[in-house]
């Protein structure tokens, strides 16, 4: 699989993140083809720090989904960060969600907002989130990276 191209979005997704997704997908795709000849039109990337838990913290789990369009370009459907919430019985829940397909975004403190009517705030939060995420990837903070189709 060669370099894939992405459709534009309302969020300023960097070339570095697109390159990370491309490389991760290429590695997965090569293995999947060798094992069972499988190729898909939708992939979900899961980045995990397996030591992350409610008591000790760590690097929060991240899920990113992409979908192949009829133009052979790929679109980022969503980017979700999970965190533990609750005192006595903490549960892993959505903390930040950029739902690009539906043009909305979510934070645990403000709920769902429109990407179109809150573009500047969404872009600022997204850029901060992406810089941190890419720094964590560079630090090898995620010891489990999976791609599912």
Buried (B, 14 or more C-beta within 10 A) or exposed (E): EEEBEBEEBBBEBBEEBBEBBBEBBBEBBEEBEEEEEEEBEEBBBBBBBEEBEBEEEBBBBBBBBBBBEEEEEBBBBBBBBBBBEEEEEEEBEBBBBBBBEEBBBBBEEEEEBEBEEBBEBBBEBBBEBBEEBBEBBEEEBBEEBEBEE
